[in-house]
Amino acid sequence: MSDTNKNESSQQVEGTGFIAACKRLINKYPNLWEFIKFNVLSNISTITRFVAVWILTALFVHAMHLTQPFSFLIFNYSKPSTNGLGGFLTFLIAEICAQAVNFVVQMKWVFKSDASFKSAAWKYAILAIIIVVCGLLLPGYITTLCKGFGWNDAVSSTLASVVNTVLAVIISYPLLKWWIAPAKKDDEADK
């Protein structure tokens, strides 16, 4: 880090208010701030996932009655408690939507990456496949467990989405930060 960058990043933020205190903490702990932004802005894709799950469960399971048993390769939605084909389609489409939103949010707003779209997109596709596969495997088991407790479709689907979201954070943060969307070269010197 150059002397100029050291001086800029260690500049004291003047003031005593809440905003000034936040700015001082951000300057002092830029990596923590980045992780907080990652998690807070990931909620945009989380909201996308939840809304898609609610709408698609209503569409595929309740309106279209696509509850016939479904099993393909490692995906087992054959028990009635998994909502069958409708449950599989719900989580597949919801994950694709959430991952598309998350790619843009993380690249541009959190990591402010200058990686080319072409370079980052194929790497993110690998990450998204990992997340989608996990996201499709777990809900069948989670919804079965929840329904065993007597919980309804909405609660079961929501809990499955929460588990998928936590797992996605654990997997995606380090891969996005250091492999898919490294920070702009100018910003790296500031950290």
Secondary structure per residue as TSV (DSSP state, phi and psi in degrees):
chain	resnum	aa	ss	phi	psi
A	1	M	-	360.0	132.2
A	2	S	-	-73.8	162.5
A	3	D	H	-61.8	-37.0
A	4	T	H	-62.8	-44.6
A	5	N	H	-66.9	-37.1
A	6	K	H	-61.2	-44.5
A	7	N	H	-64.6	-41.3
A	8	E	H	-65.3	-43.3
A	9	S	H	-76.5	-19.5
A	10	S	T	-100.7	5.3
A	11	Q	-	-58.8	140.3
A	12	Q	-	-81.4	134.5
A	13	V	-	-85.8	124.2
A	14	E	-	-84.6	152.8
A	15	G	-	118.0	164.7
A	16	T	-	-122.8	-2.2
A	17	G	S	-76.9	179.0
A	18	F	H	-60.8	-44.9
A	19	I	H	-62.5	-43.1
A	20	A	H	-63.7	-40.2
A	21	A	H	-64.1	-42.0
A	22	C	H	-62.6	-44.4
A	23	K	H	-62.1	-38.6
A	24	R	H	-63.7	-43.4
A	25	L	H	-64.2	-40.2
A	26	I	H	-62.9	-43.8
A	27	N	H	-65.7	-36.5
A	28	K	H	-76.0	-34.6
A	29	Y	-	-128.0	67.4
A	30	P	H	-64.1	-33.5
A	31	N	H	-69.9	-37.7
A	32	L	H	-64.8	-42.7
A	33	W	H	-60.9	-40.6
A	34	E	H	-62.6	-42.1
A	35	F	H	-65.5	-38.7
A	36	I	H	-63.6	-46.2
A	37	K	H	-59.9	-42.5
A	38	F	H	-55.5	-48.6
A	39	N	H	-70.9	-42.8
A	40	V	H	-65.6	-47.3
A	41	L	H	-74.5	-19.9
A	42	S	H	-63.6	-21.0
A	43	N	H	-64.8	-20.7
A	44	I	H	-63.8	-44.5
A	45	S	H	-74.2	-30.9
A	46	T	H	-63.7	-44.8
A	47	I	H	-62.4	-42.2
A	48	T	H	-57.1	-46.4
A	49	R	H	-62.3	-48.4
A	50	F	H	-61.9	-47.5
A	51	V	H	-61.2	-43.9
A	52	A	H	-62.3	-42.5
A	53	V	H	-62.3	-44.8
A	54	W	H	-64.1	-46.6
A	55	I	H	-66.7	-45.2
A	56	L	H	-72.7	-31.7
A	57	T	I	-63.7	-44.6
A	58	A	I	-62.0	-40.9
A	59	L	I	-72.3	-59.8
A	60	F	I	-74.4	-39.2
A	61	V	I	-88.3	-50.9
A	62	H	I	-88.3	-41.3
A	63	A	I	-84.0	-46.2
A	64	M	S	-93.3	-12.3
A	65	H	-	55.9	42.9
A	66	L	-	-84.7	59.8
A	67	T	-	-104.0	9.2
A	68	Q	S	-63.4	147.4
A	69	P	-	-55.6	140.4
A	70	F	E	-136.2	132.1
A	71	S	E	-145.9	130.2
A	72	F	E	-148.6	121.4
A	73	L	T	50.5	-113.8
A	74	I	T	-92.2	-2.6
A	75	F	E	-94.2	119.4
A	76	N	E	-121.6	100.7
A	77	Y	E	-117.3	47.2
A	78	S	-	-92.7	-19.2
A	79	K	S	-81.2	144.7
A	80	P	G	-55.6	-32.9
A	81	S	G	-68.0	-14.0
A	82	T	G	-88.7	-6.5
A	83	N	T	71.1	13.4
A	84	G	H	55.7	-140.0
A	85	L	H	-58.4	-39.1
A	86	G	H	-61.8	-39.5
A	87	G	H	-65.0	-43.3
A	88	F	H	-61.9	-49.6
A	89	L	H	-62.0	-38.9
A	90	T	H	-57.7	-53.0
A	91	F	H	-71.2	-32.9
A	92	L	H	-63.2	-53.8
A	93	I	H	-66.8	-39.9
A	94	A	H	-62.3	-41.3
A	95	E	H	-67.3	-40.7
A	96	I	H	-61.9	-45.2
A	97	C	H	-62.0	-46.6
A	98	A	H	-62.9	-40.7
A	99	Q	H	-70.0	-36.2
A	100	A	H	-63.6	-44.8
A	101	V	H	-63.8	-44.8
A	102	N	H	-62.6	-38.8
A	103	F	H	-55.8	-50.1
A	104	V	H	-66.3	-46.0
A	105	V	H	-60.3	-48.2
A	106	Q	I	-69.0	-44.0
A	107	M	I	-60.9	-47.9
A	108	K	I	-93.4	-35.3
A	109	W	I	-100.6	-35.3
A	110	V	I	-91.2	-59.5
A	111	F	S	-89.5	-12.0
A	112	K	-	45.7	48.2
A	113	S	B	-75.0	143.2
A	114	D	-	-104.3	14.3
A	115	A	-	-62.8	143.4
A	116	S	-	-66.4	150.8
A	117	F	H	-57.6	-43.5
A	118	K	H	-61.2	-44.0
A	119	S	H	-67.4	-42.8
A	120	A	H	-77.5	-34.0
A	121	A	H	-63.4	-43.6
A	122	W	H	-69.1	-34.9
A	123	K	H	-67.6	-42.8
A	124	Y	H	-65.5	-34.0
A	125	A	H	-60.0	-41.0
A	126	I	H	-62.6	-47.2
A	127	L	H	-59.9	-44.9
A	128	A	H	-62.9	-38.4
A	129	I	H	-61.9	-44.2
A	130	I	H	-59.4	-47.1
A	131	I	H	-66.7	-41.5
A	132	V	H	-67.0	-41.7
A	133	V	H	-61.1	-47.6
A	134	C	H	-62.1	-40.3
A	135	G	H	-67.4	-22.3
A	136	L	H	-93.1	-27.4
A	137	L	H	-73.3	-46.9
A	138	L	H	-69.5	-41.1
A	139	P	H	-56.9	-37.2
A	140	G	H	-58.9	-42.5
A	141	Y	H	-72.6	-40.0
A	142	I	H	-68.5	-44.3
A	143	T	H	-65.7	-36.3
A	144	T	H	-62.4	-45.2
A	145	L	H	-60.6	-46.7
A	146	C	H	-63.2	-43.1
A	147	K	H	-67.5	-27.3
A	148	G	H	-63.5	-27.5
A	149	F	T	-84.9	-2.9
A	150	G	T	88.9	13.7
A	151	W	-	-81.2	152.9
A	152	N	-	-83.3	176.8
A	153	D	H	-59.3	-42.7
A	154	A	H	-62.6	-46.3
A	155	V	H	-66.8	-44.2
A	156	S	H	-61.2	-46.2
A	157	S	H	-65.9	-39.2
A	158	T	H	-65.1	-44.3
A	159	L	H	-62.9	-40.2
A	160	A	H	-61.6	-38.9
A	161	S	H	-67.0	-37.4
A	162	V	H	-62.4	-46.3
A	163	V	H	-61.0	-44.0
A	164	N	H	-60.0	-39.5
A	165	T	H	-66.3	-46.2
A	166	V	H	-61.9	-44.4
A	167	L	H	-62.6	-40.0
A	168	A	H	-61.7	-38.6
A	169	V	H	-65.0	-45.8
A	170	I	H	-62.0	-37.6
A	171	I	H	-81.9	-43.3
A	172	S	H	-82.7	-32.3
A	173	Y	H	-56.5	-54.8
A	174	P	H	-65.5	-35.4
A	175	L	H	-67.8	-40.5
A	176	L	I	-67.0	-44.8
A	177	K	I	-63.0	-45.1
A	178	W	I	-108.2	-14.6
A	179	W	I	-119.7	-48.9
A	180	I	I	-84.9	-48.7
A	181	A	S	-131.3	60.4
A	182	P	-	-60.1	149.8
A	183	A	B	-58.8	156.7
A	184	K	-	-56.7	145.9
A	185	K	H	-57.5	-36.5
A	186	D	H	-65.2	-36.4
A	187	D	H	-74.8	-28.6
A	188	E	H	-60.5	-35.6
A	189	A	T	-68.6	-25.2
A	190	D	T	-78.1	-17.4
A	191	K	-	-90.6	360.0
